[in-house]
């Protein structure tokens, strides 16, 4: 089965077949015809998609040290280091989702991917911490920004903020480089500190210049501690006979 990456070869086959029928078209015309077969306006649009896919292949061969990508279906994302973010010659981390075909997501609103890092919360006990980064976006449908969390143990979060209700919070559509910052207090019982940036829905988000700084208490918080009103639940052993499976392609 052919994919859009086979476009040039498909265009050559089309040219040859038409010449055998005494129909002459230019290579550019044949490329435009092939692009339309993939639902795109012209070859320039398809060429840009091919270049993005090739860059994504390179990124998949490299892991960003100390950072992990988390998403329900990570193979549908393009993520990693972009050496020329938004054509600015700026080195940044990228998360991109352009809706793979076929896709395992039932709806675009369910798409979520994050690049995150985990560190010890102990050095920041009792301190007010600023976590900030510069972000840029392109065609983001459901939001993108930074986030941070302090955990006491797995599943027991003490502080969490993703700037959802903050006036300088989520970014949508296209945005040039914009600073986002979270200010939180690290509780004395905090064990782990988690932070990163995320993309929800379709589009692209770039992040660079992440920084963590201890700040004075007069600097206002962007979040409040989580009230622990939930009943304690523990994850127990499950599916020991491997009987329950999840269909990855519906």
Buried (B, 14 or more C-beta within 10 A) or exposed (E): EEEBBEBBEBBBBBBEEBEEEEEEBEEEBBBBBBBBEBEBEEBEBBBEBBEBBEBBEEBEEEEBEEBEBEBEBEEBBBBBBBEEBBEBEBEBBBBBBBEEEEBBBEEBEBBBBBBBBBEEBEEBBEBBBBBBBBBBBBEBBBBBBBBBBBBBEEEEBBBBBBBEEBEEBBBBEEBEBEEBBBBBBBBEEBBBBBBBBBBBBBBBBBBBEBEBEEEEEEEEBBBEBBEEEEEEEEEEEEEEEEEEEEEEEE
